[in-house]
Amino acid sequence: MDIIALREKIVRFVQLNGPVIPSKVAKETGLSVMLASAMLSELVARKIFLISYGKIGGSPVYYCKGQEPKLEMLYNYLPPREKEALMLLKEKKLVKDKELGPVYRAAVREIKDFAVPIEADTGNGTEIFWSWHLNSKQEVSDRLEVLKANEATTIELVEDKGAKQGELKDYVDEKANEEKLQYNKQRVLEKVKKTKIIGKRVKGEREDFLNVVEEYLANNNIEILERKSIKKRDVEILANIKSQVGELRFLVIAKDKKRINEADLSLAYDKGQRDKSFVLFLTNGELTKKGRENLKPIIFRRIE
């Protein structure tokens, strides 16, 4: 099967079964998960597929336009507070940002597949709202009109509350701070549970980064063709991966860096384009928020 036929097979599979994770595409096509991820990323770059922010087992899902309602499959993989924020937004359809407590205000910003930010003038200045992702433009418009009417009524009722209103605000702020503290503790605990303990490292001990990279490639049956650039914190390697459509060339770019940003990814993508190769980006660091939001059509893997 040539690369064009394989690409068409993947498109048909996702059209019928999406949203899907790369392992399902790998099983259907006989590719490795890594190669399936590369081809899915390429199809996202061609604007044939869409990619989720939420993940299943560390992988986003890939889907076609029109399959958005099926994204609720991600619900079971969300942290508790984000699940609650999703259900609240699904029920209300449209919520005002400032009326959410700090906990839900933070959580709703994490469910980007379901919460669409909207700025609207309520008659008292521009405010931020969150819209359920399946709302039509007309539904959003209608609900904003209702909220505007409710806003005007609320202002009239609050004007006579005087000092009691200030006391209530202090109480609400205090409760919100308590909720935010509990939320942050919960998120830390969840991250600790998901972290694999590989083994203790002696303080000050520094592993040879090249050895870590080459060990990862060997464990994944990736053949090294050429070591292009070897530095203390940066490694570039040309490599081959065997597949049912023949050998595919990859440019492996590895960085020993705590935080990987959008610029790092863009530079790696540009190098791959010049080499006419897929890009495998390896790092022992974490993606920045902006890096996650603007992930290029490359394969990104964390290594220990």
Buried (B, 14 or more C-beta within 10 A) or exposed (E): BEEEEBBEBBBEBBBEBBBBBBBBBBEBBEBBBBBBBBBBBBBBBEEBBBBBBBEBEEBBBBBBEEBBEEBBBBBEBBBEBBBBBBEBBBEEBBBBBEEBBBBBBBBBBBBBBBBBEBEBEBEEEEBEBBBBBBBEEEBBEBBBEEBBEEBEEEEEEEEEEEEEEEEEEEEEEEEBEEBBEEBEEBBEEEEEEEEEEEEEEEEEEEEEBBEBBBEBBEEBEBEBBEBBEEEEEBBBBBBBBEBEBEEBBBBBBBBBBEEBBBEBBBEBBEBBEEBEBBBBBBBBBEBBEEBBEEBBBBBBBEBE
